[in-house]
Amino acid sequence: MRFWLLLLAVPALASCGASDADGPVDVAVIGAPDSLLQQGVRLAPPAQQIRAATREGLVALDQAGQVVPALAERWIVTDDGLSYIFRLRDTTWPGGGEITANDVRQQLRDAIGRVRGTSLGLDLAAVRDIRAMTGRVVEVRLTAPMPDLLRLLAQPELGFAKAGRGTGPMTLARGKGKDRGILRLTALPPEARGLPAREDWEELARPVAVRAAPVGEAVAAFSRGDVDLVLGGTLVDFPQAEAGPLSRGTIQVDPAIGLLGLAVRRETGLLADPARREALSMAIDRGALIGSFGISGWRESTWIVPPQAYPEPPYAADRWNGASLAERRAVAAGRIRAWAGPGREAIVTLALPDGPGSDLLLERLAEDWGAIGVGVRRARRGEAADLELRDTLARYGSPLWYLNQFNCTLGQGLCDPAADKLVRWSLTERDPATRERLLVEAHASLVEREVYIPLGAPVRWSLVRASLRNYLANGWAFHPLFPLSQPTT
């Protein structure tokens, strides 16, 4: 989370607001207009925002990305790290009925069951059991210590609901007529959330009006003053962030962590040999690549798991021991020449989402790979590609998160069963040093297989009105809607 310098807002240009202090906070989340109420366990960013606002779990994330109490008012962790014990707030379900430890146990078991088969399900694999200890005390037992459990329990997919109605902290109403695509979120009174009542609550809390829109529409709405905040920007659409006089100077770039790179989808032809897959990685000028976007402070990476994800970095920041770009390209070009010949065309196909950022990325990669004798062609929609852009935010900072993204059960490209086996062993290993060694070995196995071409940290940006309260850029690039409704004091 120390990755990036922020692009700070210029107050003079951002002072014009979409609403006054008494009106709603207007938010546009970049995405398909019908994605706000998406169901299931693989939620698009707009749906994650709505789920987090209306279905709390035991804990939640605040505007700084820190874990805070939600349905649990406090918790303890046993000395061995194998048990988390939560005490619930005295609160009720929508429509009445106390929220009990038995309710939470079943809700959490069901939620974890639903995410099986996803990377989040793999992240939660160390959860061994969930027990209701008394009427308001719940215990989560683990097979091995899991320091990031609280952050995982705060994920939107693990929020609770009964009979289709969530636990808050906000209630939802759909717009009508011309506002049909806008959802209005209203904060529940403190006493409905198990907190002390506050007399001036209604005067201070503001509703939040949320819409999902393609990036061009969202930026245009911000420039017109129709919205206070645009969320969910990525590298693919970053060039559109400055489309309009009011958007200039209001761009906030999160110091995000996660994966931005190219997943290997097919192990054939030029990419049949790990050494040639490595050659493509060696040839990339990562600094120049991001420089074409005008983003400062970006952290590039040549590894799947950044060294700083470990308590003590187990390998150097540079994978190729400080070799210059020219030296790397000379080695890479030699590998390509040794393979290319009659009937062997050194060309790769690359799948990229639509967007001007993808166009820039393709242009840079074509130049870098052209320097070693490799051509690149953008895959047509629906066409199988050799490589595919992977742009994923980390849910927590452990090496385990990065390794789980390449688990063979996910079917998302090249993988390594040996690495998966080492990760599984780590989930039952209670000694921290041994557990870390297993994760380092799993990473080394994935690197040896060259399953992925890393570029660096993912890019996430927002457009933020200077008058907006309770927005903070953070390393998780998640900006919950509930804090926007709350006073700053």
MARTI-950838 format. One record per residue (C-alpha): x, y, z; chain. Coordinates in Angstrom, 1 decimal, padded with zeros to 4 digits. Layout:
N
<<X, Y, Z>, "A">,
...
end
This chain:
489
<<000.0, 000.0, 000.0>, "A">,
<<003.0, 002.3, -000.3>, "A">,
<<003.0, 002.1, -004.1>, "A">,
<<001.8, 005.3, -005.6>, "A">,
<<001.8, 009.0, -005.3>, "A">,
<<-001.7, 010.4, -005.6>, "A">,
<<-002.8, 012.8, -008.3>, "A">,
<<-004.3, 015.4, -006.1>, "A">,
<<-007.4, 017.4, -006.8>, "A">,
<<-007.2, 021.1, -007.7>, "A">,
<<-009.8, 022.8, -005.5>, "A">,
<<-010.4, 025.7, -007.8>, "A">,
<<-011.6, 023.4, -010.6>, "A">,
<<-013.5, 021.0, -008.3>, "A">,
<<-015.5, 023.4, -006.2>, "A">,
<<-018.6, 023.2, -008.4>, "A">,
<<-020.8, 020.4, -006.9>, "A">,
<<-023.6, 018.3, -008.2>, "A">,
<<-025.6, 018.9, -005.0>, "A">,
<<-025.7, 021.1, -002.0>, "A">,
<<-024.8, 020.0, 001.5>, "A">,
<<-028.5, 019.0, 002.2>, "A">,
<<-029.0, 017.1, -001.0>, "A">,
<<-028.0, 013.6, -002.0>, "A">,
<<-024.4, 012.7, -002.8>, "A">,
<<-024.5, 011.7, -006.5>, "A">,
<<-022.2, 008.8, -007.5>, "A">,
<<-021.6, 007.2, -010.8>, "A">,
<<-019.8, 003.8, -010.9>, "A">,
<<-018.3, 002.8, -014.2>, "A">,
<<-020.0, -000.3, -015.5>, "A">,
<<-023.0, -001.6, -017.3>, "A">,
<<-026.2, 000.3, -016.4>, "A">,
<<-027.9, -003.0, -015.3>, "A">,
<<-025.0, -004.1, -013.1>, "A">,
<<-025.9, -002.4, -009.8>, "A">,
<<-028.3, -005.1, -008.7>, "A">,
<<-026.3, -008.0, -010.2>, "A">,
<<-026.7, -011.2, -008.1>, "A">,
<<-024.3, -014.2, -007.6>, "A">,
<<-020.8, -014.4, -006.2>, "A">,
<<-018.7, -012.9, -009.0>, "A">,
<<-019.9, -009.3, -008.7>, "A">,
<<-019.0, -006.4, -011.0>, "A">,
<<-017.7, -003.3, -009.2>, "A">,
<<-021.2, -001.5, -009.2>, "A">,
<<-022.8, -004.5, -007.6>, "A">,
<<-020.1, -004.8, -005.0>, "A">,
<<-020.8, -001.2, -004.0>, "A">,
<<-024.5, -001.8, -003.5>, "A">,
<<-023.9, -005.2, -001.7>, "A">,
<<-021.5, -003.6, 000.7>, "A">,
<<-023.9, -000.7, 001.4>, "A">,
<<-027.0, -002.9, 002.1>, "A">,
<<-025.6, -006.2, 003.4>, "A">,
<<-023.2, -005.9, 006.3>, "A">,
<<-021.3, -008.9, 007.6>, "A">,
<<-019.4, -009.2, 010.9>, "A">,
<<-017.0, -006.4, 009.9>, "A">,
<<-016.8, -003.8, 007.1>, "A">,
<<-014.4, -001.5, 005.4>, "A">,
<<-014.3, 002.2, 006.1>, "A">,
<<-013.3, 005.0, 003.7>, "A">,
<<-009.6, 004.4, 004.4>, "A">,
<<-009.9, 000.7, 003.5>, "A">,
<<-009.5, -000.3, 007.2>, "A">,
<<-011.5, -003.0, 008.9>, "A">,
<<-014.2, -001.7, 011.3>, "A">,
<<-017.0, -003.2, 013.4>, "A">,
<<-020.3, -004.0, 011.6>, "A">,
<<-022.6, -006.6, 013.1>, "A">,
<<-019.8, -007.6, 015.4>, "A">,
<<-019.1, -004.8, 018.0>, "A">,
<<-015.7, -006.3, 019.0>, "A">,
<<-013.6, -009.4, 018.7>, "A">,
<<-010.5, -011.2, 020.0>, "A">,
<<-008.0, -013.5, 018.4>, "A">,
<<-006.5, -016.4, 020.4>, "A">,
<<-002.8, -016.5, 021.0>, "A">,
<<-002.3, -019.3, 018.5>, "A">,
<<-004.1, -017.4, 015.8>, "A">,
<<-006.5, -020.3, 015.2>, "A">,
<<-009.7, -018.8, 016.6>, "A">,
<<-011.5, -015.5, 016.1>, "A">,
<<-014.3, -014.8, 018.6>, "A">,
<<-016.8, -012.1, 017.7>, "A">,
<<-019.4, -010.5, 020.1>, "A">,
<<-022.4, -009.3, 018.1>, "A">,
<<-024.2, -006.0, 018.5>, "A">,
<<-027.7, -006.0, 019.9>, "A">,
<<-029.5, -005.4, 016.6>, "A">,
<<-032.3, -006.8, 014.6>, "A">,
<<-033.1, -008.1, 011.1>, "A">,
<<-035.1, -005.8, 008.8>, "A">,
<<-038.7, -006.3, 009.7>, "A">,
<<-037.9, -007.5, 013.2>, "A">,
<<-036.3, -010.4, 015.0>, "A">,
<<-033.0, -010.4, 016.9>, "A">,
<<-029.8, -011.2, 015.0>, "A">,
<<-028.4, -014.1, 016.9>, "A">,
<<-025.2, -016.1, 016.9>, "A">,
<<-027.0, -019.0, 015.3>, "A">,
<<-028.2, -016.7, 012.5>, "A">,
<<-024.7, -015.4, 011.9>, "A">,
<<-023.2, -018.9, 012.0>, "A">,
<<-025.6, -020.1, 009.3>, "A">,
<<-025.3, -016.9, 007.2>, "A">,
<<-021.5, -017.2, 007.2>, "A">,
<<-021.5, -020.9, 006.4>, "A">,
<<-023.9, -020.3, 003.5>, "A">,
<<-021.9, -017.4, 002.2>, "A">,
<<-018.6, -019.4, 002.3>, "A">,
<<-020.4, -022.2, 000.6>, "A">,
<<-021.6, -019.9, -002.2>, "A">,
<<-018.1, -018.7, -003.1>, "A">,
<<-016.6, -022.2, -003.4>, "A">,
<<-015.1, -022.6, -006.8>, "A">,
<<-013.9, -018.9, -006.9>, "A">,
<<-010.7, -017.3, -005.9>, "A">,
<<-012.4, -015.9, -002.8>, "A">,
<<-013.4, -019.4, -001.9>, "A">,
<<-009.8, -020.5, -002.1>, "A">,
<<-008.9, -017.5, 000.1>, "A">,
<<-011.3, -018.8, 002.8>, "A">,
<<-010.1, -022.4, 002.6>, "A">,
<<-008.5, -022.2, 006.0>, "A">,
<<-011.8, -021.7, 007.8>, "A">,
<<-012.4, -025.0, 009.6>, "A">,
<<-015.6, -024.4, 011.5>, "A">,
<<-018.0, -021.7, 012.7>, "A">,
<<-019.7, -022.0, 016.1>, "A">,
<<-022.4, -020.2, 018.0>, "A">,
<<-020.9, -020.0, 021.5>, "A">,
<<-023.8, -018.1, 023.2>, "A">,
<<-026.7, -016.0, 022.0>, "A">,
<<-024.4, -013.2, 020.8>, "A">,
<<-020.9, -014.8, 020.5>, "A">,
<<-019.6, -016.5, 017.3>, "A">,
<<-016.3, -018.3, 016.9>, "A">,
<<-014.5, -018.9, 013.6>, "A">,
<<-012.0, -021.7, 013.8>, "A">,
<<-009.1, -022.0, 011.4>, "A">,
<<-006.7, -024.8, 010.2>, "A">,
<<-003.8, -022.4, 010.4>, "A">,
<<-003.3, -018.8, 011.4>, "A">,
<<-004.8, -016.4, 009.0>, "A">,
<<-003.9, -012.7, 009.8>, "A">,
<<-006.1, -011.5, 006.9>, "A">,
<<-009.3, -013.2, 008.0>, "A">,
<<-011.0, -009.9, 009.1>, "A">,
<<-010.4, -008.3, 005.7>, "A">,
<<-011.8, -011.3, 004.0>, "A">,
<<-014.9, -011.2, 006.2>, "A">,
<<-015.4, -007.6, 005.2>, "A">,
<<-015.8, -008.5, 001.5>, "A">,
<<-019.2, -007.6, -000.1>, "A">,
<<-019.8, -011.2, -001.1>, "A">,
<<-019.9, -012.2, 002.6>, "A">,
<<-022.6, -009.8, 003.6>, "A">,
<<-025.8, -011.1, 005.3>, "A">,
<<-029.5, -010.9, 004.2>, "A">,
<<-032.7, -012.5, 005.4>, "A">,
<<-035.7, -013.0, 003.0>, "A">,
<<-033.9, -010.9, 000.5>, "A">,
<<-033.4, -007.9, 002.8>, "A">,
<<-029.9, -006.9, 003.9>, "A">,
<<-028.6, -005.9, 007.3>, "A">,
<<-027.7, -002.3, 006.2>, "A">,
<<-026.1, 000.0, 007.1>, "A">,
<<-028.2, 001.5, 004.3>, "A">,
<<-031.6, 000.9, 002.8>, "A">,
<<-032.3, 000.9, -000.9>, "A">,
<<-035.0, 002.4, -003.0>, "A">,
<<-035.2, 002.4, -006.8>, "A">,
<<-035.8, 005.5, -008.8>, "A">,
<<-038.8, 005.9, -011.0>, "A">,
<<-039.5, 007.4, -014.5>, "A">,
<<-036.4, 009.2, -015.9>, "A">,
<<-034.5, 008.2, -012.7>, "A">,
<<-035.3, 004.6, -013.0>, "A">,
<<-031.6, 003.7, -013.4>, "A">,
<<-030.7, 005.5, -010.2>, "A">,
<<-030.7, 003.8, -006.8>, "A">,
<<-031.2, 005.9, -003.7>, "A">,
<<-029.4, 004.7, -000.5>, "A">,
<<-030.4, 006.0, 002.9>, "A">,
<<-028.5, 005.4, 006.1>, "A">,
<<-030.3, 003.5, 008.8>, "A">,
<<-030.6, 005.4, 012.2>, "A">,
<<-027.8, 004.5, 014.6>, "A">,
<<-030.1, 002.7, 017.0>, "A">,
<<-031.2, 000.4, 014.1>, "A">,
<<-027.5, -000.5, 013.7>, "A">,
<<-027.0, -001.4, 017.4>, "A">,
<<-025.5, 002.0, 018.2>, "A">,
<<-026.5, 004.8, 020.6>, "A">,
<<-029.2, 007.1, 019.3>, "A">,
<<-028.2, 010.5, 018.0>, "A">,
<<-030.7, 013.3, 018.1>, "A">,
<<-029.3, 015.2, 015.1>, "A">,
<<-028.8, 012.1, 012.9>, "A">,
<<-031.5, 013.0, 010.4>, "A">,
<<-030.0, 016.5, 009.9>, "A">,
<<-026.5, 015.3, 009.3>, "A">,
<<-026.9, 012.1, 007.3>, "A">,
<<-027.2, 012.5, 003.5>, "A">,
<<-028.8, 010.1, 001.0>, "A">,
<<-026.5, 008.7, -001.7>, "A">,
<<-027.9, 008.4, -005.3>, "A">,
<<-026.0, 005.8, -007.3>, "A">,
<<-026.0, 005.0, -011.0>, "A">,
<<-023.8, 002.7, -013.2>, "A">,
<<-022.7, 004.1, -016.6>, "A">,
<<-020.1, 003.5, -019.3>, "A">,
<<-017.0, 005.6, -018.6>, "A">,
<<-017.8, 008.2, -021.2>, "A">,
<<-021.2, 008.9, -019.8>, "A">,
<<-019.9, 008.9, -016.2>, "A">,
<<-017.1, 011.4, -017.0>, "A">,
<<-019.5, 013.6, -018.9>, "A">,
<<-021.9, 013.6, -016.0>, "A">,
<<-019.1, 014.7, -013.7>, "A">,
<<-018.1, 017.5, -016.1>, "A">,
<<-021.6, 018.8, -016.3>, "A">,
<<-021.9, 018.8, -012.5>, "A">,
<<-024.5, 016.0, -012.4>, "A">,
<<-022.5, 013.8, -010.1>, "A">,
<<-020.0, 014.4, -007.2>, "A">,
<<-018.0, 011.2, -007.6>, "A">,
<<-017.0, 008.8, -010.3>, "A">,
<<-015.7, 005.4, -009.2>, "A">,
<<-014.2, 002.3, -010.8>, "A">,
<<-011.8, 003.7, -013.4>, "A">,
<<-009.1, 001.4, -014.7>, "A">,
<<-006.0, 001.6, -016.9>, "A">,
<<-008.2, 000.6, -019.9>, "A">,
<<-010.3, 003.8, -019.6>, "A">,
<<-007.7, 006.1, -017.9>, "A">,
<<-007.2, 008.3, -021.1>, "A">,
<<-010.9, 009.2, -020.8>, "A">,
<<-010.5, 010.5, -017.3>, "A">,
<<-009.5, 014.0, -018.5>, "A">,
<<-012.4, 014.4, -021.0>, "A">,
<<-013.8, 017.8, -019.8>, "A">,
<<-012.7, 021.0, -018.0>, "A">,
<<-014.2, 020.0, -014.6>, "A">,
<<-012.5, 016.6, -014.6>, "A">,
<<-009.0, 018.1, -014.9>, "A">,
<<-007.2, 018.2, -011.6>, "A">,
<<-009.8, 016.1, -009.8>, "A">,
<<-008.4, 012.7, -010.7>, "A">,
<<-007.5, 010.5, -007.7>, "A">,
<<-005.4, 007.4, -008.3>, "A">,
<<-005.4, 004.8, -005.6>, "A">,
<<-002.2, 003.2, -004.4>, "A">,
<<-003.7, -000.1, -005.4>, "A">,
<<-002.2, -003.6, -005.0>, "A">,
<<-003.0, -006.6, -007.1>, "A">,
<<-002.3, -008.0, -010.5>, "A">,
<<-001.8, -006.1, -013.8>, "A">,
<<-000.3, -008.3, -016.5>, "A">,
<<-000.8, -010.9, -019.2>, "A">,
<<-002.1, -014.3, -018.4>, "A">,
<<-000.9, -017.1, -020.7>, "A">,
<<-004.0, -018.8, -022.2>, "A">,
<<-002.4, -021.2, -024.6>, "A">,
<<000.8, -023.2, -024.3>, "A">,
<<001.4, -023.7, -028.1>, "A">,
<<003.6, -022.5, -030.8>, "A">,
<<005.9, -019.6, -029.8>, "A">,
<<004.6, -019.9, -026.2>, "A">,
<<005.1, -023.7, -025.9>, "A">,
<<008.4, -023.2, -024.1>, "A">,
<<008.7, -021.3, -020.7>, "A">,
<<012.0, -019.8, -021.9>, "A">,
<<010.3, -018.1, -024.8>, "A">,
<<007.4, -016.9, -022.6>, "A">,
<<010.1, -015.4, -020.3>, "A">,
<<011.6, -013.8, -023.4>, "A">,
<<008.4, -011.8, -023.9>, "A">,
<<008.5, -010.6, -020.3>, "A">,
<<012.2, -009.7, -020.5>, "A">,
<<011.6, -007.5, -023.5>, "A">,
<<009.0, -005.2, -021.9>, "A">,
<<010.0, -001.7, -020.9>, "A">,
<<007.6, -001.4, -018.0>, "A">,
<<008.5, 002.2, -017.1>, "A">,
<<007.9, 003.5, -020.6>, "A">,
<<004.7, 001.5, -020.9>, "A">,
<<003.1, 003.3, -017.9>, "A">,
<<004.8, 006.6, -018.9>, "A">,
<<002.6, 006.7, -022.0>, "A">,
<<-000.4, 007.1, -019.7>, "A">,
<<001.1, 010.0, -017.7>, "A">,
<<000.7, 008.2, -014.4>, "A">,
<<003.4, 009.0, -011.8>, "A">,
<<004.6, 006.8, -008.9>, "A">,
<<003.4, 003.5, -010.4>, "A">,
<<005.1, 000.4, -009.1>, "A">,
<<006.2, -002.0, -011.8>, "A">,
<<006.9, -005.6, -011.1>, "A">,
<<008.6, -008.6, -012.8>, "A">,
<<007.3, -011.1, -010.2>, "A">,
<<003.8, -012.6, -009.7>, "A">,
<<004.1, -012.0, -005.9>, "A">,
<<005.8, -008.7, -005.1>, "A">,
<<008.7, -009.3, -002.7>, "A">,
<<007.2, -006.8, -000.3>, "A">,
<<004.1, -009.0, 000.2>, "A">,
<<006.3, -011.1, 002.5>, "A">,
<<007.4, -010.1, 006.0>, "A">,
<<011.0, -010.2, 004.8>, "A">,
<<011.4, -010.0, 000.9>, "A">,
<<012.7, -013.5, -000.1>, "A">,
<<014.1, -012.4, -003.4>, "A">,
<<015.3, -009.2, -005.1>, "A">,
<<012.9, -006.6, -006.5>, "A">,
<<014.4, -007.1, -010.0>, "A">,
<<014.0, -010.6, -011.4>, "A">,
<<016.9, -010.4, -013.8>, "A">,
<<019.6, -009.3, -011.3>, "A">,
<<019.8, -005.7, -012.6>, "A">,
<<020.4, -006.6, -016.3>, "A">,
<<019.7, -003.6, -018.5>, "A">,
<<016.8, -003.5, -020.9>, "A">,
<<019.3, -003.9, -023.8>, "A">,
<<020.9, -006.9, -022.2>, "A">,
<<017.6, -008.5, -021.5>, "A">,
<<016.4, -008.0, -025.0>, "A">,
<<019.6, -009.4, -026.5>, "A">,
<<019.0, -012.7, -024.6>, "A">,
<<015.3, -012.7, -025.5>, "A">,
<<015.9, -012.1, -029.2>, "A">,
<<018.3, -015.0, -029.2>, "A">,
<<015.7, -017.3, -027.9>, "A">,
<<013.2, -016.2, -030.5>, "A">,
<<015.7, -016.5, -033.4>, "A">,
<<016.5, -020.1, -032.2>, "A">,
<<012.9, -021.0, -032.6>, "A">,
<<011.6, -019.0, -035.6>, "A">,
<<012.1, -020.3, -039.1>, "A">,
<<010.1, -021.6, -042.1>, "A">,
<<006.5, -022.3, -041.0>, "A">,
<<007.1, -020.8, -037.6>, "A">,
<<005.9, -017.3, -037.4>, "A">,
<<006.9, -015.4, -034.3>, "A">,
<<003.6, -013.7, -033.5>, "A">,
<<001.2, -013.8, -030.5>, "A">,
<<-002.4, -012.9, -030.2>, "A">,
<<-003.5, -010.7, -027.3>, "A">,
<<-007.0, -010.3, -025.8>, "A">,
<<-007.7, -006.9, -024.5>, "A">,
<<-011.0, -005.2, -023.4>, "A">,
<<-012.2, -002.3, -025.5>, "A">,
<<-010.9, 001.1, -024.5>, "A">,
<<-008.2, 003.7, -025.4>, "A">,
<<-006.0, 002.4, -022.6>, "A">,
<<-005.9, -001.0, -024.3>, "A">,
<<-005.0, 000.7, -027.5>, "A">,
<<-002.0, 002.4, -025.8>, "A">,
<<-001.0, -000.9, -024.1>, "A">,
<<-001.1, -002.7, -027.4>, "A">,
<<001.0, -000.1, -029.1>, "A">,
<<003.7, -000.2, -026.4>, "A">,
<<003.8, -004.0, -026.4>, "A">,
<<004.1, -004.2, -030.1>, "A">,
<<007.1, -001.9, -030.0>, "A">,
<<008.7, -003.8, -027.1>, "A">,
<<008.2, -007.2, -028.7>, "A">,
<<009.1, -006.0, -032.1>, "A">,
<<012.5, -005.2, -030.7>, "A">,
<<013.1, -009.0, -030.2>, "A">,
<<011.4, -010.1, -033.5>, "A">,
<<007.9, -010.9, -032.2>, "A">,
<<004.8, -009.5, -033.7>, "A">,
<<001.5, -009.1, -031.8>, "A">,
<<-002.1, -009.1, -033.1>, "A">,
<<-005.1, -008.1, -031.1>, "A">,
<<-007.6, -010.9, -030.8>, "A">,
<<-011.0, -010.4, -032.3>, "A">,
<<-014.0, -010.5, -030.0>, "A">,
<<-014.7, -014.2, -029.1>, "A">,
<<-011.4, -015.4, -030.6>, "A">,
<<-009.1, -017.6, -028.5>, "A">,
<<-005.9, -015.7, -027.7>, "A">,
<<-002.4, -016.6, -026.6>, "A">,
<<-002.3, -013.9, -023.9>, "A">,
<<-005.1, -012.1, -022.1>, "A">,
<<-004.9, -008.9, -019.9>, "A">,
<<-005.4, -009.6, -016.2>, "A">,
<<-006.4, -006.6, -014.1>, "A">,
<<-007.4, -007.6, -010.6>, "A">,
<<-007.4, -005.9, -007.2>, "A">,
<<-006.1, -007.7, -004.2>, "A">,
<<-008.6, -008.4, -001.5>, "A">,
<<-005.8, -008.7, 001.0>, "A">,
<<-002.0, -008.4, 000.9>, "A">,
<<-000.7, -011.9, 001.6>, "A">,
<<001.3, -013.9, -001.0>, "A">,
<<-001.6, -016.4, -000.7>, "A">,
<<-003.9, -014.0, -002.5>, "A">,
<<-001.6, -013.8, -005.5>, "A">,
<<-001.0, -017.5, -005.7>, "A">,
<<-004.7, -018.3, -005.5>, "A">,
<<-005.3, -016.3, -008.6>, "A">,
<<-003.5, -019.0, -010.6>, "A">,
<<-005.1, -022.0, -009.0>, "A">,
<<-005.8, -024.7, -011.6>, "A">,
<<-009.4, -025.1, -010.4>, "A">,
<<-010.3, -021.6, -011.7>, "A">,
<<-009.5, -022.5, -015.3>, "A">,
<<-008.2, -019.0, -016.0>, "A">,
<<-005.1, -019.8, -018.0>, "A">,
<<-001.8, -021.6, -017.5>, "A">,
<<-001.3, -023.0, -014.0>, "A">,
<<000.9, -025.3, -012.0>, "A">,
<<-000.5, -028.3, -010.0>, "A">,
<<002.7, -028.4, -008.0>, "A">,
<<002.2, -024.8, -006.9>, "A">,
<<-001.4, -025.6, -005.9>, "A">,
<<-000.2, -028.5, -003.8>, "A">,
<<002.3, -026.4, -001.9>, "A">,
<<-000.4, -023.8, -001.2>, "A">,
<<-002.7, -026.5, 000.2>, "A">,
<<000.1, -027.7, 002.5>, "A">,
<<000.5, -024.1, 003.8>, "A">,
<<-003.2, -024.1, 004.9>, "A">,
<<-002.5, -026.7, 007.6>, "A">,
<<001.0, -025.5, 008.6>, "A">,
<<001.0, -023.6, 011.9>, "A">,
<<004.6, -022.6, 012.0>, "A">,
<<004.9, -019.2, 010.3>, "A">,
<<008.4, -019.8, 008.9>, "A">,
<<007.5, -023.1, 007.4>, "A">,
<<004.2, -021.6, 006.0>, "A">,
<<006.1, -018.8, 004.3>, "A">,
<<008.7, -021.2, 002.9>, "A">,
<<005.9, -023.2, 001.2>, "A">,
<<004.4, -020.0, -000.3>, "A">,
<<007.8, -019.0, -001.6>, "A">,
<<008.3, -022.4, -003.2>, "A">,
<<004.8, -022.2, -004.8>, "A">,
<<005.7, -018.8, -006.3>, "A">,
<<009.0, -020.2, -007.6>, "A">,
<<007.1, -023.0, -009.2>, "A">,
<<004.7, -020.7, -011.0>, "A">,
<<007.6, -018.5, -012.1>, "A">,
<<009.4, -021.5, -013.5>, "A">,
<<006.3, -022.4, -015.5>, "A">,
<<006.0, -018.8, -016.8>, "A">,
<<002.3, -018.8, -016.4>, "A">,
<<002.0, -015.0, -016.3>, "A">,
<<003.8, -011.9, -017.6>, "A">,
<<003.7, -009.3, -014.8>, "A">,
<<003.6, -005.6, -015.6>, "A">,
<<002.9, -004.1, -012.1>, "A">,
<<000.2, -002.8, -009.8>, "A">,
<<-003.3, -002.3, -011.2>, "A">,
<<-004.5, 001.2, -011.9>, "A">,
<<-007.7, 002.5, -010.3>, "A">,
<<-008.9, 006.1, -010.5>, "A">,
<<-011.8, 008.2, -009.4>, "A">,
<<-013.1, 011.7, -010.2>, "A">,
<<-013.8, 013.4, -006.9>, "A">,
<<-015.4, 016.8, -006.2>, "A">,
<<-013.3, 018.8, -003.7>, "A">,
<<-016.4, 019.4, -001.5>, "A">,
<<-017.0, 015.7, -001.1>, "A">,
<<-016.5, 014.4, 002.5>, "A">,
<<-015.2, 011.0, 003.6>, "A">,
<<-013.5, 010.0, 000.4>, "A">,
<<-010.0, 008.7, 000.8>, "A">,
<<-007.7, 007.1, -001.7>, "A">,
<<-006.5, 003.7, -000.4>, "A">,
<<-004.5, 000.7, -001.3>, "A">,
<<-007.6, -001.5, -001.7>, "A">,
<<-009.2, 000.9, -004.2>, "A">,
<<-012.6, 000.3, -002.5>, "A">,
<<-014.6, 003.3, -001.6>, "A">,
<<-017.7, 002.3, 000.4>, "A">,
<<-020.9, 004.4, -000.1>, "A">,
<<-022.0, 004.5, 003.6>, "A">,
<<-019.2, 006.9, 004.8>, "A">,
<<-020.3, 009.4, 002.1>, "A">,
<<-023.6, 009.8, 003.9>, "A">,
<<-022.0, 010.5, 007.3>, "A">,
<<-020.7, 013.7, 008.9>, "A">,
<<-017.0, 014.2, 009.1>, "A">,
<<-017.2, 014.8, 012.9>, "A">,
end
